[in-house]
Amino acid sequence: MQRNTLKSFQWSFLTAILRKIILFGVFLLIAKAISKEDLGIFREFSLVLAILAGFSFVGFKDLLIVKKENTKALFQQLLLLSVVVSGVAFIILYGFAPLIGKFYKSEVLAHLLRALSPLICIEIIRFAFQSYYHKILRFKLLSIIETINVVVYSALIIIFYYIKLDIKTLTLIFYFGNLLELFLLIFFERKLVAETLQRLFSLQLLKEFLATYKANSRFLITATSNNLISLLGNDIPVIVLGALFNPAAIGIYYLANQLVAQPVVLACNSLRQVLFPTFTFMNRAEMRTRLHQFYQLVTIAVYPLFFLFVIYILNFAPLILGAKWSEALPIVAILAFPLATTMLINPISSLPYVLELPHLEIFYMLTGLILKTAAIFLGHYSGFETAIIYYAISTIILQLGFIGLVSKITDDKIFRTLFKLVLKFIPTLILIALYLLLSGFNPYLRVALLTVLVGIYLLVSYRLKFIRIK
């Protein structure tokens, strides 16, 4: 069983990399084909659906995953909830579409939300089935289905790129891929689905759902709060910037974030899946040792490579995307700094849960939500770029604060840990300074020179055992 699960995780990781590579290439085509405003509207549309769908489960999806018994019965209750709330969500989305469009300063968004509001039903039911596949550990099959979704979606994007790719076509193609995924998820569990449909609207299933909700109300309320804060916190720049600026600004932010953040997100999520169960077997002393080794690896080895990745984007992205997206390049440079500190905290973010202190995680996320919102709001008075700078600064401060929190709960010395981290930032800061000082050079010669310097630096660090974890 453990071996099969490990193989499934490996398969999921490899297919996730494949999907990211495909989607990155397709995203560049999309950015070339549509305007900044349309890209921003697409991001706002998908965000509205994601938040509404994520909140709709009121924690029941999490309950299905954590409960060790009655999986089939819980899934049937979850599907009942999904069908009911998808109908309610459809009505809410259809009715509030004009207000959401007004909030985001876009009549086009309002029209899309109203015309395509039935898509929320697909998303809610698809998420329910995904949670069931996670529960029964069918990671390999789920990853294959998700990859089919991406391949079909990407193929259609390429076809319509040479025909006509506008905001409505892009949205329909994207959610057609999700509809196909839902169909496949249902197909491979068709026996269970058939059984569930026979009693879906029965009074007995409703009574079972109400009894389950009553028995687990505290967990469900906590999970719902956590999920909502997490959803809002992850996408707070789009939410707040959308209210303060026009959709074109959101398109610029979205492009910049997609260019620089994807490898960070993939690496962090994969590493967190490994570290979470690993930490559960450690005492605090072992945690401290492993954390310092992790900090050393990231700051000494990963940061210079990430810096190199960023300068490649800054110099080569314009060759692919053209002058239309030149405004996104400064945003790429700004976002690189909070993404660097994200590499330090994202993989270890499970530690409060491991040490049975989940309330600290909730407090941290809620504080971050408030401070980031305030930072963006204050910065917007001086313009869009300043708002992003304020957001980046607040994010870095919060993430360093989380490292201090982790040091506290693992009985480590906070100031000494943070001071050592700052010292380990210095090699990467020197490389950044060199890059800026060589601004008068030919850009490609400058990139080549920095590539060689990073290679030499990593080789020397390895020889001196600075980037080895024992």
KOLLUM-166579 format. One line per field, with one value per residue (C-alpha): x, y, z; residue in three letters. Coordinates in Angstrom, 2 decimals. Example, Ala and Ser with C-alpha at 12.3 -4.5 7.8 and 13.67 -1.06 7.14 Angstrom:
u 12.30;13.67;
v -4.50;-1.06;
w 7.80;7.14;
residuo ALA;SER;
This chain:
u 0.00;2.75;4.75;1.75;1.05;4.69;4.54;1.32;2.97;5.93;3.59;1.62;4.81;6.10;2.75;2.49;5.82;4.60;1.37;3.27;5.56;2.64;0.60;3.54;4.01;0.28;0.12;2.73;0.52;-2.49;-0.52;0.49;-3.06;-5.17;-4.93;-3.80;-7.38;-8.77;-6.10;-7.02;-10.73;-10.01;-8.06;-10.85;-13.47;-11.55;-10.87;-14.56;-15.47;-12.61;-13.54;-17.25;-16.58;-14.02;-16.32;-19.36;-18.23;-18.39;-15.54;-17.28;-14.67;-11.97;-14.09;-14.27;-10.48;-9.68;-12.36;-11.08;-14.48;-17.72;-15.96;-18.73;-21.47;-19.56;-18.98;-22.69;-23.45;-20.78;-22.28;-25.72;-24.25;-22.39;-25.51;-27.55;-24.92;-23.99;-27.57;-27.45;-24.04;-25.39;-28.24;-25.88;-23.38;-26.09;-27.73;-24.59;-22.71;-23.41;-22.15;-19.00;-18.41;-18.83;-16.39;-13.79;-14.65;-15.57;-18.89;-17.29;-16.63;-20.24;-21.52;-19.19;-20.20;-23.88;-23.62;-21.31;-22.65;-23.60;-19.86;-19.86;-21.87;-19.18;-16.44;-18.14;-18.99;-15.51;-13.85;-16.07;-14.92;-11.28;-11.49;-12.93;-10.06;-7.60;-9.36;-9.15;-5.51;-6.11;-3.44;-2.11;-5.51;-6.33;-3.03;-3.67;-7.16;-5.82;-3.12;-5.75;-7.60;-4.47;-3.57;-7.07;-7.30;-3.84;-4.56;-7.73;-5.88;-3.26;-5.98;-7.92;-4.72;-4.54;-8.29;-9.50;-8.75;-10.73;-11.75;-15.00;-13.35;-10.48;-12.88;-15.03;-11.98;-10.52;-13.72;-14.38;-11.19;-12.60;-15.89;-13.99;-12.11;-15.41;-16.81;-13.74;-13.85;-17.48;-16.77;-14.09;-16.36;-19.58;-20.74;-20.55;-22.16;-25.06;-25.63;-25.47;-27.91;-30.51;-30.64;-29.31;-32.50;-33.87;-34.94;-32.63;-29.49;-30.53;-30.93;-27.49;-25.94;-27.56;-26.44;-22.87;-22.84;-24.14;-21.61;-18.68;-19.85;-16.78;-14.37;-16.45;-16.61;-12.85;-12.07;-14.38;-12.69;-9.23;-10.12;-11.73;-8.79;-6.36;-8.29;-8.43;-4.83;-3.39;-5.14;-5.32;-3.34;-5.90;-8.84;-7.62;-5.83;-8.95;-10.96;-8.35;-7.17;-8.58;-8.46;-5.38;-3.36;-4.59;-3.48;0.01;0.20;-1.15;1.39;4.30;3.21;2.80;6.24;8.16;6.08;5.31;8.58;8.49;4.94;5.68;8.89;7.43;4.26;6.23;8.72;5.95;4.37;7.65;8.45;4.97;5.03;8.78;8.35;5.75;8.47;10.86;11.28;11.95;15.75;15.66;13.30;15.70;18.60;16.60;15.24;18.70;19.90;16.89;17.50;21.14;20.28;17.68;19.68;23.10;22.15;18.57;18.55;21.38;19.65;16.35;18.11;19.50;16.01;14.62;17.23;16.60;12.92;13.72;15.98;14.30;10.57;10.37;11.66;8.64;5.91;6.87;6.68;3.01;3.98;7.03;5.16;5.16;8.96;9.39;6.60;8.52;11.57;9.50;7.64;10.90;11.76;8.63;8.76;12.28;11.07;8.10;10.63;11.69;8.27;5.97;7.61;7.64;4.20;2.82;4.92;2.22;-0.10;2.59;3.12;-0.66;-0.78;-3.12;-4.50;-1.10;-1.40;-4.89;-3.68;-0.75;-2.92;-5.48;-2.77;-1.23;-4.58;-5.08;-1.53;-1.23;-4.59;-3.55;-0.18;-1.72;-4.32;-1.70;0.59;-2.09;-2.13;1.29;0.42;0.19;3.89;4.16;1.18;3.05;6.21;4.25;2.66;6.10;7.57;4.64;4.89;8.62;8.13;5.29;7.26;10.31;7.88;6.66;10.25;10.51;7.29;8.66;11.84;9.75;7.64;10.70;12.54;15.12;16.64;14.63;17.12;20.07;18.07;16.94;20.42;22.01;19.41;20.21;23.93;23.16;21.24;24.48;25.90;22.68;22.51;26.07;25.06;22.09;24.36;26.78;23.92;22.83;26.39;26.85;23.75;25.87;26.96;25.28;22.28;23.08;26.75;25.69;23.39;26.17;28.65;26.25;25.48;29.20;29.58;26.63;28.06;31.47;29.82;27.78;30.79;32.88;30.00;29.64;33.37;33.27;30.24;27.98;25.15;25.20;22.51;23.67;
v 0.00;2.47;1.57;2.13;5.45;6.54;5.63;7.61;10.66;10.32;10.04;13.07;15.10;14.22;14.91;18.18;19.27;18.27;20.24;23.31;23.23;22.88;25.58;27.96;27.69;28.06;31.04;32.83;32.27;33.63;36.72;37.36;36.92;38.95;42.40;43.28;44.16;40.83;38.87;40.78;40.06;36.36;36.30;38.11;35.74;32.62;34.09;34.82;31.23;29.78;31.71;30.95;27.26;26.96;28.51;26.48;23.24;24.75;22.43;19.20;18.41;18.49;16.28;13.62;13.55;13.41;10.94;7.35;5.64;5.84;7.18;6.13;7.60;10.86;11.19;10.75;13.45;15.67;15.17;16.08;19.25;19.99;19.72;21.93;24.63;24.68;25.69;28.37;29.57;29.79;32.04;34.20;34.55;35.37;37.92;39.63;39.66;43.38;44.34;42.23;43.83;47.27;46.34;45.38;48.29;46.03;45.61;42.81;40.88;41.39;40.08;37.05;36.18;36.32;34.50;31.78;31.51;27.79;27.03;27.41;24.18;22.31;23.66;22.78;19.22;18.74;19.77;17.29;14.42;15.49;15.32;11.80;10.67;12.13;10.29;6.89;7.59;7.39;10.01;8.40;8.26;11.79;13.12;11.41;12.93;16.39;16.03;15.11;18.28;20.37;18.72;19.19;22.77;23.60;22.02;24.08;27.25;26.59;25.96;29.11;31.13;30.83;31.42;33.91;33.95;36.48;36.65;34.68;31.93;31.67;31.29;28.69;26.64;26.72;25.50;22.98;21.28;21.26;19.84;17.04;16.36;16.13;13.69;11.45;11.62;10.49;7.80;6.04;6.01;5.42;2.56;4.75;7.65;5.42;4.27;7.85;9.18;6.63;8.18;11.67;13.53;11.03;12.14;9.51;11.00;14.48;13.21;11.55;14.81;16.87;14.35;14.41;18.20;18.42;15.89;17.69;21.32;22.61;21.05;22.25;25.84;25.87;24.32;26.78;29.75;28.44;27.80;31.21;33.07;31.00;31.64;35.38;35.55;33.79;36.09;39.32;41.33;40.50;41.17;44.53;45.73;44.90;47.30;50.06;49.78;48.82;45.24;46.05;46.45;43.05;41.61;43.03;41.64;38.26;37.93;38.94;36.53;33.66;34.27;34.26;32.33;29.01;27.18;28.50;27.26;23.84;23.34;24.58;22.49;19.37;19.91;20.61;17.23;15.61;17.75;17.59;13.85;14.00;16.60;14.45;11.94;14.52;16.10;19.83;19.48;17.45;20.00;22.84;21.00;20.18;23.73;25.31;22.87;23.77;27.53;27.05;25.12;27.67;30.83;29.60;27.47;28.09;31.89;32.42;30.02;31.84;35.16;33.73;32.57;36.07;37.81;35.33;36.29;40.01;39.71;37.06;37.43;40.62;38.64;36.33;38.66;41.89;45.47;45.13;43.56;45.70;47.11;43.64;43.42;45.78;43.84;40.59;42.10;43.32;40.03;38.06;39.31;38.12;34.90;34.36;34.51;32.32;29.59;29.68;29.48;27.61;24.18;24.48;26.07;22.79;23.04;24.73;21.84;19.25;20.79;20.94;24.75;25.38;28.57;30.22;29.45;30.99;34.07;34.44;34.12;36.59;39.09;38.71;39.27;42.55;43.89;43.06;44.69;47.81;47.91;47.71;50.32;52.76;52.18;52.72;56.47;56.66;54.34;50.70;49.88;51.44;49.37;46.22;47.40;47.97;44.54;42.96;44.68;43.68;40.09;39.86;41.26;38.81;35.84;36.71;37.03;33.49;32.25;33.96;32.23;28.85;29.54;30.32;27.15;24.96;26.51;28.20;31.68;34.07;36.92;34.63;32.66;35.81;37.37;34.26;34.32;37.95;37.10;34.25;36.65;38.55;36.39;36.76;40.51;40.86;39.10;41.46;44.47;43.21;42.80;46.39;47.74;46.05;47.73;49.42;46.06;44.25;42.55;39.08;39.41;40.50;37.47;35.16;36.67;36.33;32.73;31.89;33.70;31.82;28.54;29.30;30.42;27.21;25.05;26.79;26.57;22.87;22.28;24.13;22.02;25.07;23.49;19.95;18.59;15.61;
w 0.00;0.99;-2.12;-4.39;-2.69;-3.16;-6.85;-7.18;-5.61;-7.95;-10.92;-9.71;-9.35;-12.83;-14.51;-12.56;-14.05;-17.52;-17.05;-15.85;-18.88;-21.30;-19.58;-19.47;-23.24;-23.87;-21.52;-23.63;-26.69;-24.82;-23.73;-27.34;-28.65;-26.25;-24.70;-21.18;-20.29;-21.52;-19.63;-16.48;-16.99;-17.46;-14.19;-12.36;-13.81;-12.76;-9.31;-8.66;-9.58;-7.51;-4.36;-4.69;-5.38;-2.57;0.01;-1.08;0.59;4.12;5.15;4.13;1.49;4.19;6.42;3.71;3.48;7.21;8.31;8.33;8.12;6.12;3.01;0.65;2.81;3.30;-0.44;-1.12;1.43;-0.13;-3.59;-2.26;-0.77;-4.02;-6.16;-3.83;-3.29;-6.99;-7.73;-5.05;-6.28;-9.84;-8.67;-6.60;-9.46;-11.99;-9.70;-8.44;-11.78;-12.40;-8.92;-9.34;-12.74;-11.17;-8.37;-10.98;-13.29;-16.21;-18.01;-20.01;-16.79;-15.68;-19.02;-18.87;-15.31;-16.15;-19.50;-18.16;-14.60;-15.09;-15.09;-11.31;-11.08;-13.02;-10.77;-7.49;-8.51;-10.04;-6.76;-4.89;-7.11;-6.84;-3.04;-3.27;-5.52;-3.00;-0.20;-1.91;-2.92;-6.67;-7.31;-10.47;-12.18;-11.03;-12.40;-15.75;-15.97;-15.06;-17.72;-20.34;-19.33;-19.88;-23.21;-24.64;-23.39;-24.75;-28.14;-28.49;-27.51;-30.21;-32.82;-31.96;-31.73;-35.52;-35.94;-33.36;-29.65;-27.63;-23.98;-24.39;-26.48;-24.01;-21.07;-22.82;-23.85;-20.33;-18.69;-21.45;-20.27;-16.73;-18.00;-19.74;-16.50;-14.59;-17.16;-16.80;-13.00;-13.11;-15.71;-13.66;-10.60;-12.54;-10.28;-7.17;-9.05;-10.17;-6.59;-5.34;-7.93;-6.83;-3.36;-4.05;-3.16;-0.69;2.77;4.29;2.69;3.83;7.40;7.23;6.01;8.78;11.41;10.10;10.02;13.57;14.86;13.17;13.25;15.10;12.60;9.65;10.90;11.53;8.12;6.37;8.07;7.23;3.59;3.13;4.70;2.62;-0.61;0.03;1.23;-1.81;-4.25;-2.27;-4.91;-7.62;-5.30;-3.99;-7.13;-9.13;-6.99;-7.25;-10.87;-14.26;-15.64;-17.73;-14.52;-13.35;-16.69;-16.17;-12.62;-13.72;-16.53;-14.29;-11.58;-14.05;-15.53;-12.27;-9.74;-11.44;-10.68;-7.12;-6.53;-8.04;-6.06;-2.77;-2.97;-3.84;-1.03;1.49;0.68;1.69;4.75;6.33;7.12;7.82;10.59;12.34;13.28;14.76;18.17;18.48;18.49;15.29;13.75;14.55;12.92;9.80;9.55;9.64;6.98;4.87;5.30;4.30;1.15;0.01;0.72;-0.41;-3.43;-4.56;-4.34;-6.88;-9.29;-8.80;-9.41;-12.65;-13.65;-13.07;-15.20;-18.01;-17.89;-17.85;-20.89;-23.02;-22.32;-24.46;-27.47;-27.16;-25.92;-27.66;-26.45;-25.46;-22.14;-21.30;-18.28;-16.73;-16.48;-13.48;-11.73;-12.36;-10.63;-7.67;-7.17;-7.21;-3.70;-1.83;-3.85;-2.53;1.08;0.11;-0.67;2.97;4.62;2.23;2.59;6.41;6.79;8.21;11.40;13.54;12.66;13.37;16.82;17.33;17.25;14.28;15.84;15.22;11.51;11.42;13.29;10.88;7.77;9.09;10.04;6.59;4.91;6.79;6.39;2.69;1.98;3.87;2.10;-1.37;-0.49;0.84;-2.13;-4.78;-4.07;-5.73;-8.61;-9.58;-9.34;-5.88;-4.72;-5.80;-3.99;-0.76;-1.17;-1.67;1.40;3.62;2.37;3.11;6.63;7.30;6.03;8.10;11.01;10.30;10.46;13.84;14.90;13.80;15.75;18.82;18.70;18.05;21.03;18.81;19.17;17.01;16.57;15.88;13.27;11.45;11.63;10.09;7.31;6.51;6.30;3.91;1.63;0.96;-1.91;-3.91;-3.14;-4.46;-7.68;-8.03;-7.45;-10.13;-12.57;-11.98;-12.20;-15.58;-17.02;-19.70;-21.16;-24.00;-22.29;-23.62;-22.68;-19.21;-18.84;-20.05;-17.60;-14.65;-15.65;-15.49;-12.14;-10.61;-11.87;-10.31;-7.06;-6.76;-7.54;-4.86;-2.35;-3.02;-2.61;0.71;1.74;2.10;0.10;1.39;3.66;5.69;
residuo MET;GLN;ARG;ASN;THR;LEU;LYS;SER;PHE;GLN;TRP;SER;PHE;LEU;THR;ALA;ILE;LEU;ARG;LYS;ILE;ILE;LEU;PHE;GLY;VAL;PHE;LEU;LEU;ILE;ALA;LYS;ALA;ILE;SER;LYS;GLU;ASP;LEU;GLY;ILE;PHE;ARG;GLU;PHE;SER;LEU;VAL;LEU;ALA;ILE;LEU;ALA;GLY;PHE;SER;PHE;VAL;GLY;PHE;LYS;ASP;LEU;LEU;ILE;VAL;LYS;LYS;GLU;ASN;THR;LYS;ALA;LEU;PHE;GLN;GLN;LEU;LEU;LEU;LEU;SER;VAL;VAL;VAL;SER;GLY;VAL;ALA;PHE;ILE;ILE;LEU;TYR;GLY;PHE;ALA;PRO;LEU;ILE;GLY;LYS;PHE;TYR;LYS;SER;GLU;VAL;LEU;ALA;HIS;LEU;LEU;ARG;ALA;LEU;SER;PRO;LEU;ILE;CYS;ILE;GLU;ILE;ILE;ARG;PHE;ALA;PHE;GLN;SER;TYR;TYR;HIS;LYS;ILE;LEU;ARG;PHE;LYS;LEU;LEU;SER;ILE;ILE;GLU;THR;ILE;ASN;VAL;VAL;VAL;TYR;SER;ALA;LEU;ILE;ILE;ILE;PHE;TYR;TYR;ILE;LYS;LEU;ASP;ILE;LYS;THR;LEU;THR;LEU;ILE;PHE;TYR;PHE;GLY;ASN;LEU;LEU;GLU;LEU;PHE;LEU;LEU;ILE;PHE;PHE;GLU;ARG;LYS;LEU;VAL;ALA;GLU;THR;LEU;GLN;ARG;LEU;PHE;SER;LEU;GLN;LEU;LEU;LYS;GLU;PHE;LEU;ALA;THR;TYR;LYS;ALA;ASN;SER;ARG;PHE;LEU;ILE;THR;ALA;THR;SER;ASN;ASN;LEU;ILE;SER;LEU;LEU;GLY;ASN;ASP;ILE;PRO;VAL;ILE;VAL;LEU;GLY;ALA;LEU;PHE;ASN;PRO;ALA;ALA;ILE;GLY;ILE;TYR;TYR;LEU;ALA;ASN;GLN;LEU;VAL;ALA;GLN;PRO;VAL;VAL;LEU;ALA;CYS;ASN;SER;LEU;ARG;GLN;VAL;LEU;PHE;PRO;THR;PHE;THR;PHE;MET;ASN;ARG;ALA;GLU;MET;ARG;THR;ARG;LEU;HIS;GLN;PHE;TYR;GLN;LEU;VAL;THR;ILE;ALA;VAL;TYR;PRO;LEU;PHE;PHE;LEU;PHE;VAL;ILE;TYR;ILE;LEU;ASN;PHE;ALA;PRO;LEU;ILE;LEU;GLY;ALA;LYS;TRP;SER;GLU;ALA;LEU;PRO;ILE;VAL;ALA;ILE;LEU;ALA;PHE;PRO;LEU;ALA;THR;THR;MET;LEU;ILE;ASN;PRO;ILE;SER;SER;LEU;PRO;TYR;VAL;LEU;GLU;LEU;PRO;HIS;LEU;GLU;ILE;PHE;TYR;MET;LEU;THR;GLY;LEU;ILE;LEU;LYS;THR;ALA;ALA;ILE;PHE;LEU;GLY;HIS;TYR;SER;GLY;PHE;GLU;THR;ALA;ILE;ILE;TYR;TYR;ALA;ILE;SER;THR;ILE;ILE;LEU;GLN;LEU;GLY;PHE;ILE;GLY;LEU;VAL;SER;LYS;ILE;THR;ASP;ASP;LYS;ILE;PHE;ARG;THR;LEU;PHE;LYS;LEU;VAL;LEU;LYS;PHE;ILE;PRO;THR;LEU;ILE;LEU;ILE;ALA;LEU;TYR;LEU;LEU;LEU;SER;GLY;PHE;ASN;PRO;TYR;LEU;ARG;VAL;ALA;LEU;LEU;THR;VAL;LEU;VAL;GLY;ILE;TYR;LEU;LEU;VAL;SER;TYR;ARG;LEU;LYS;PHE;ILE;ARG;ILE;LYS;
